[in-house]
Amino acid sequence: MPTRVEPGKTRIGWVGTGVMGSPMCGHLIDAGYPATVYNRTIQKTEPLAAKGAKVAGSPREVAEASDVVFTIVGHPSDVREVVLGDKGTLAGADKGAVLVDMTTSEPALAVEIFEKAKAKGVDSIDAPVSGGDVGAKEARLSIMIGGEADAVDAVRPLFEAMGKTIVHQGKAGSGQHAKMVNQVLIASNMIGVCEALLYAHKAGLDPETVLKSVSGGAAGSWSLSNLGPRMIAGNFEPGFFVEHFLKDMGIALSEARRMNLALPGLALAEQLYQAVAAQGLARKGTQALLLALASLSNIDWADRGKER
């Protein structure tokens, strides 16, 4: 692989063309990188095919046609399958290729992939992201990177086409650990955002007017500014799935136990999100926590949103 990627020459591969993956890959195509893509549900590759991407029949076929291969799937088990499986990207990667996993996954799995890739002469990078569907669509994601510096520097232009905050955290697995920090911060913050909107509603305030006052002050946050308006409008469709957030919190709690670290706020958030999933909302966005908390106070927020 060249010292730096080059538009028109460096071939990219992409596995996982869902809510996040599709716009992220789209930015790379728009930047001039020829792409080969794969998704288990082939219909989800159609927007990228319309941009000129070739559609492959497996992750391995993607890697066989690519210099740099990105994966962004759901769970660590999915990562293991699409990267390390018989039809995975590592099996199809040539010596000198770079594998970049952007799934939020287990740090230990990132290290395992790195070691197995290294043995084959392939570079591996873990690069989970934050910013949700909005950040993916607007190419302003925060990208947290683990891996060797030379490989990271070589593909940095690709990261720059997808994100605005690109930070190399350190060795393999470090990107995943940084993402766990991100998820710990979000977990408790989401409780606060939902409780604050419920308080405003019960107090007879107009939530939209309240947001004008609080979102720009010390209480402001990404979740408040981006998900607060969706909650007020009764929009609980996913920018990030509840089931995936539960997966992330589970990883963070497991790592915390391994480090003998107590995180009671995160544990509470996980329990509340388990309640969201138990209400049949696992495939809704993380803002659906509001519905579970509203039910505790007999507030039918879903109907309220439809009335607005």
RODO-2510 file (C-alpha; in nm, 4 decimals, decimal comma):
residues 308
     n   res          X          Y          Z
     1     m     0,0000     0,0000     0,0000
     2     p     0,1267     0,3565    -0,0710
     3     t     0,2418     0,5840     0,2092
     4     r    -0,0853     0,7750     0,1763
     5     v    -0,4112     0,6829     0,0100
     6     e    -0,4939     0,8558    -0,3178
     7     p    -0,8371     0,9329    -0,4657
     8     g    -0,8917     0,7484    -0,7916
     9     k    -0,6205     0,4932    -0,7106
    10     t    -0,6751     0,3519    -0,3632
    11     r    -0,9599     0,1006    -0,3679
    12     i    -1,1824     0,0983    -0,0627
    13     g    -1,4094    -0,1770     0,0611
    14     w    -1,7053    -0,1366     0,2917
    15     v    -1,8915    -0,3994     0,4938
    16     g    -2,2074    -0,2824     0,6711
    17     t    -2,4188    -0,0260     0,4871
    18     g    -2,6780     0,0578     0,7518
    19     v    -2,7794     0,3851     0,9167
    20     m    -2,4174     0,4844     0,9780
    21     g    -2,2220     0,2885     0,7200
    22     s    -2,4078     0,3982     0,4102
    23     p    -2,3485     0,7748     0,4433
    24     m    -1,9923     0,7203     0,5676
    25     c    -1,9031     0,5109     0,2646
    26     g    -2,0875     0,7586     0,0458
    27     h    -1,8511     1,0352     0,1526
    28     l    -1,5530     0,8264     0,0437
    29     i    -1,7085     0,7602    -0,2953
    30     d    -1,7819     1,1318    -0,3309
    31     a    -1,4151     1,1992    -0,2502
    32     g    -1,3112     0,9904    -0,5498
    33     y    -1,2319     0,6483    -0,4024
    34     p    -1,3597     0,3486    -0,6025
    35     a    -1,5608     0,1251    -0,3698
    36     t    -1,6757    -0,2336    -0,3333
    37     v    -1,9472    -0,2914    -0,0729
    38     y    -2,1302    -0,5722     0,1042
    39     n    -2,4330    -0,5945     0,3309
    40     r    -2,6301    -0,8987     0,4434
    41     t    -2,9461    -0,7222     0,3248
    42     i    -2,8477    -0,6426    -0,0314
    43     q    -3,1156    -0,3750    -0,0713
    44     k    -2,9228    -0,1582     0,1738
    45     t    -2,6361    -0,1366    -0,0749
    46     e    -2,8534     0,0210    -0,3449
    47     p    -2,7820     0,3893    -0,2592
    48     l    -2,4080     0,3205    -0,2814
    49     a    -2,4448     0,1162    -0,5994
    50     a    -2,6240     0,4162    -0,7465
    51     k    -2,3099     0,6187    -0,6674
    52     g    -2,0970     0,3701    -0,8602
    53     a    -1,9979     0,1170    -0,5927
    54     k    -1,9617    -0,2479    -0,6904
    55     v    -2,1625    -0,4931    -0,4784
    56     a    -1,9807    -0,8066    -0,3604
    57     g    -2,1216    -1,1371    -0,2411
    58     s    -1,9215    -1,1621     0,0835
    59     p    -1,6809    -0,9653     0,3046
    60     r    -1,3994    -1,1774     0,1647
    61     e    -1,4865    -1,0683    -0,1901
    62     v    -1,4847    -0,7071    -0,0725
    63     a    -1,1319    -0,7460     0,0639
    64     e    -1,0084    -0,9229    -0,2490
    65     a    -1,1036    -0,6118    -0,4481
    66     s    -0,9771    -0,3500    -0,1994
    67     d    -0,6690    -0,1869    -0,0521
    68     v    -0,8436    -0,0532     0,2590
    69     v    -1,1469    -0,2335     0,4003
    70     f    -1,3896    -0,0783     0,6483
    71     t    -1,6369    -0,2704     0,8619
    72     i    -1,9183    -0,1243     1,0707
    73     v    -2,1638    -0,3858     1,1893
    74     g    -2,3751    -0,4511     1,4971
    75     h    -2,2112    -0,6686     1,7608
    76     p    -1,8699    -0,8186     1,8424
    77     s    -1,9978    -1,1540     1,7142
    78     d    -2,0705    -0,9854     1,3805
    79     v    -1,7218    -0,8337     1,3753
    80     r    -1,5685    -1,1741     1,4393
    81     e    -1,7680    -1,3233     1,1515
    82     v    -1,7098    -1,0532     0,8912
    83     v    -1,3410    -1,0027     0,9745
    84     l    -1,2082    -1,3365     1,1025
    85     g    -1,4539    -1,5828     0,9479
    86     d    -1,3792    -1,8073     0,6495
    87     k    -1,5570    -1,5558     0,4262
    88     g    -1,4242    -1,2593     0,6217
    89     t    -1,2160    -0,9621     0,5225
    90     l    -0,8886    -1,0936     0,6638
    91     a    -0,9192    -1,4104     0,4538
    92     g    -0,9473    -1,1982     0,1398
    93     a    -0,6937    -0,9290     0,2263
    94     d    -0,3605    -0,9177     0,0448
    95     k    -0,0340    -0,8401     0,2196
    96     g    -0,0101    -0,4643     0,2696
    97     a    -0,3846    -0,4111     0,2946
    98     v    -0,5428    -0,2218     0,5849
    99     l    -0,8484    -0,3403     0,7770
   100     v    -1,0406    -0,0720     0,9660
   101     d    -1,3165    -0,1782     1,2042
   102     m    -1,5439     0,1134     1,2939
   103     t    -1,7913    -0,0957     1,4918
   104     t    -1,8121    -0,0232     1,8633
   105     s    -1,6753    -0,3544     1,9840
   106     e    -1,4613    -0,5248     2,2476
   107     p    -1,1068    -0,3940     2,2999
   108     a    -0,9773    -0,7511     2,3333
   109     l    -1,1277    -0,8431     1,9965
   110     a    -0,9568    -0,5429     1,8365
   111     v    -0,6255    -0,6680     1,9727
   112     e    -0,6951    -1,0220     1,8484
   113     i    -0,7729    -0,8951     1,4980
   114     f    -0,4598    -0,6802     1,5029
   115     e    -0,2380    -0,9748     1,5956
   116     k    -0,3892    -1,2119     1,3384
   117     a    -0,3719    -0,9466     1,0681
   118     k    -0,0105    -0,8655     1,1532
   119     a     0,0823    -1,2309     1,1134
   120     k    -0,0468    -1,2100     0,7558
   121     g     0,1262    -0,8823     0,6746
   122     v    -0,1973    -0,6853     0,7000
   123     d    -0,2492    -0,3723     0,9113
   124     s    -0,5507    -0,3477     1,1401
   125     i    -0,7045    -0,0387     1,2967
   126     d    -0,9938    -0,0051     1,5421
   127     a    -1,1756     0,3224     1,4818
   128     p    -1,5204     0,3464     1,6435
   129     v    -1,7135     0,6674     1,5951
   130     s    -1,9456     0,9041     1,7787
   131     g    -2,1901     1,1545     1,6351
   132     g    -2,4861     0,9407     1,5382
   133     d    -2,6694     0,9397     1,2096
   134     v    -2,6474     1,3196     1,1846
   135     g    -2,2697     1,3148     1,2203
   136     a    -2,2450     1,0341     0,9646
   137     k    -2,4588     1,2200     0,7105
   138     e    -2,2792     1,5510     0,7610
   139     a    -1,9256     1,4012     0,7731
   140     r    -1,8543     1,5443     1,1163
   141     l    -1,8062     1,2316     1,3226
   142     s    -1,5613     1,1979     1,6088
   143     i    -1,3325     0,9042     1,5251
   144     m    -1,1359     0,7316     1,8027
   145     i    -0,8436     0,5321     1,6659
   146     g    -0,6285     0,2461     1,7891
   147     g    -0,3432     0,0925     1,5903
   148     e     0,0088     0,1544     1,4659
   149     a     0,0890     0,5129     1,3748
   150     d     0,2155     0,4405     1,0211
   151     a    -0,1066     0,2661     0,9221
   152     v    -0,3199     0,5365     1,0829
   153     d    -0,1298     0,8118     0,9032
   154     a    -0,1608     0,6298     0,5697
   155     v    -0,5411     0,6201     0,5817
   156     r    -0,5985     0,9507     0,7621
   157     p    -0,7405     1,1193     0,4471
   158     l    -1,0173     0,8577     0,4513
   159     f    -1,1014     0,9416     0,8114
   160     e    -1,0964     1,3116     0,7231
   161     a    -1,3607     1,2514     0,4566
   162     m    -1,5956     1,1120     0,7218
   163     g    -1,5224     1,3054     1,0390
   164     k    -1,4106     1,6297     1,1977
   165     t    -1,2461     1,5092     1,5192
   166     i    -0,9881     1,2425     1,4409
   167     v    -0,7664     1,1341     1,7297
   168     h    -0,5152     0,8482     1,7415
   169     q    -0,5531     0,7148     2,0948
   170     g    -0,2665     0,4630     2,0899
   171     k    -0,2078     0,0929     2,0308
   172     a    -0,4632    -0,1605     1,9080
   173     g    -0,7752    -0,1609     2,1259
   174     s    -0,7254     0,1995     2,2374
   175     g    -0,9926     0,3284     2,0011
   176     q    -1,2440     0,0893     2,1544
   177     h    -1,1497     0,1932     2,5078
   178     a    -1,1939     0,5598     2,4112
   179     k    -1,5383     0,4773     2,2710
   180     m    -1,6301     0,3181     2,6040
   181     v    -1,5421     0,6490     2,7718
   182     n    -1,7745     0,8179     2,5223
   183     q    -2,0587     0,5765     2,5973
   184     v    -2,0189     0,6126     2,9740
   185     l    -2,0587     0,9894     2,9309
   186     i    -2,3650     0,9539     2,7102
   187     a    -2,5406     0,6957     2,9287
   188     s    -2,5954     0,9131     3,2344
   189     n    -2,6481     1,2233     3,0227
   190     m    -2,9409     1,0582     2,8444
   191     i    -3,1111     0,9980     3,1778
   192     g    -3,0758     1,3681     3,2583
   193     v    -3,2071     1,4812     2,9196
   194     c    -3,5175     1,2616     2,9438
   195     e    -3,5926     1,3503     3,3055
   196     a    -3,5523     1,7223     3,2307
   197     l    -3,8013     1,7106     2,9417
   198     l    -4,0510     1,5196     3,1560
   199     y    -4,0118     1,7766     3,4316
   200     a    -4,0725     2,0601     3,1858
   201     h    -4,3858     1,8859     3,0578
   202     k    -4,5269     1,8228     3,4056
   203     a    -4,4553     2,1804     3,5113
   204     g    -4,6637     2,3075     3,2212
   205     l    -4,3718     2,4520     3,0286
   206     d    -4,3330     2,4323     2,6536
   207     p    -4,0353     2,1961     2,6005
   208     e    -3,9249     2,3715     2,2810
   209     t    -3,9086     2,7042     2,4628
   210     v    -3,7218     2,5470     2,7532
   211     l    -3,4627     2,4054     2,5113
   212     k    -3,3885     2,7577     2,3895
   213     s    -3,2869     2,8522     2,7432
   214     v    -3,0944     2,5468     2,8560
   215     s    -2,9260     2,4021     2,5481
   216     g    -2,6786     2,6898     2,5142
   217     g    -2,5829     2,7045     2,8816
   218     a    -2,3929     2,4838     3,1238
   219     a    -2,6536     2,2075     3,0837
   220     g    -2,6044     2,1854     2,7090
   221     s    -2,4982     1,8607     2,5422
   222     w    -2,5036     1,6885     2,2046
   223     s    -2,7857     1,4636     2,3214
   224     l    -2,9950     1,7565     2,4384
   225     s    -2,9483     1,9574     2,1184
   226     n    -2,9841     1,6701     1,8714
   227     l    -3,2148     1,4203     2,0403
   228     g    -3,4175     1,6599     2,2536
   229     p    -3,6066     1,8011     1,9519
   230     r    -3,6761     1,4479     1,8278
   231     m    -3,8258     1,3521     2,1634
   232     i    -4,0421     1,6638     2,1693
   233     a    -4,1701     1,5811     1,8204
   234     g    -4,2459     1,2209     1,9177
   235     n    -3,9778     1,0910     1,6818
   236     f    -3,8185     0,7789     1,8272
   237     e    -3,6777     0,6322     1,5070
   238     p    -3,3144     0,5245     1,5344
   239     g    -3,0103     0,7332     1,4784
   240     f    -2,8552     0,4767     1,7104
   241     f    -3,0432     0,1632     1,8157
   242     v    -3,1299     0,0918     2,1794
   243     e    -3,0070    -0,2663     2,1325
   244     h    -2,6691    -0,1438     2,0145
   245     f    -2,6402     0,0972     2,3078
   246     l    -2,7153    -0,1910     2,5433
   247     k    -2,4353    -0,3851     2,3762
   248     d    -2,1968    -0,0934     2,4290
   249     m    -2,2893    -0,0491     2,7945
   250     g    -2,2442    -0,4216     2,8479
   251     i    -1,8919    -0,4032     2,7050
   252     a    -1,8081    -0,1010     2,9221
   253     l    -1,9401    -0,2677     3,2380
   254     s    -1,7463    -0,5847     3,1586
   255     e    -1,4271    -0,3837     3,1118
   256     a    -1,4986    -0,1952     3,4355
   257     r    -1,5321    -0,5227     3,6268
   258     r    -1,2070    -0,6442     3,4756
   259     m    -1,0371    -0,3241     3,5984
   260     n    -1,2082    -0,3456     3,9416
   261     l    -1,3809    -0,0155     3,8690
   262     a    -1,7226     0,0800     4,0098
   263     l    -1,9495     0,2676     3,7643
   264     p    -2,2904     0,2892     3,9375
   265     g    -2,4246     0,5559     3,7011
   266     l    -2,3557     0,3375     3,4001
   267     a    -2,5105     0,0364     3,5740
   268     l    -2,8287     0,2360     3,6384
   269     a    -2,8450     0,3522     3,2776
   270     e    -2,8069    -0,0045     3,1551
   271     q    -3,0948    -0,1199     3,3758
   272     l    -3,3180     0,1609     3,2485
   273     y    -3,2360     0,0750     2,8885
   274     q    -3,3107    -0,2903     2,9608
   275     a    -3,6574    -0,1681     3,0564
   276     v    -3,6809     0,0166     2,7231
   277     a    -3,5964    -0,3046     2,5380
   278     a    -3,8463    -0,5000     2,7498
   279     q    -4,1171    -0,2622     2,6263
   280     g    -4,0438    -0,3723     2,2695
   281     l    -3,8381    -0,0670     2,1802
   282     a    -3,4966    -0,2269     2,1222
   283     r    -3,4985    -0,1229     1,7548
   284     k    -3,5911     0,2358     1,8330
   285     g    -3,3432     0,5167     1,8884
   286     t    -3,1750     0,5749     2,2225
   287     q    -3,4109     0,8683     2,2810
   288     a    -3,6832     0,6065     2,3421
   289     l    -3,5634     0,6056     2,7029
   290     l    -3,8044     0,8971     2,7407
   291     l    -4,1000     0,6636     2,6778
   292     a    -3,9923     0,4211     2,9493
   293     l    -3,9431     0,7001     3,2020
   294     a    -4,2693     0,8678     3,0994
   295     s    -4,4603     0,5494     3,1706
   296     l    -4,3440     0,5630     3,5340
   297     s    -4,5384     0,8889     3,5722
   298     n    -4,8365     0,7813     3,3585
   299     i    -4,7429     1,0213     3,0796
   300     d    -4,8354     0,9019     2,7309
   301     w    -4,5590     1,0876     2,5502
   302     a    -4,6043     0,9006     2,2234
   303     d    -4,9591     1,0323     2,1846
   304     r    -4,8465     1,3754     2,2952
   305     g    -4,5847     1,3762     2,0158
   306     k    -4,8451     1,2775     1,7545
   307     e    -5,0658     1,5666     1,8619
   308     r    -4,7965     1,8289     1,8076
***
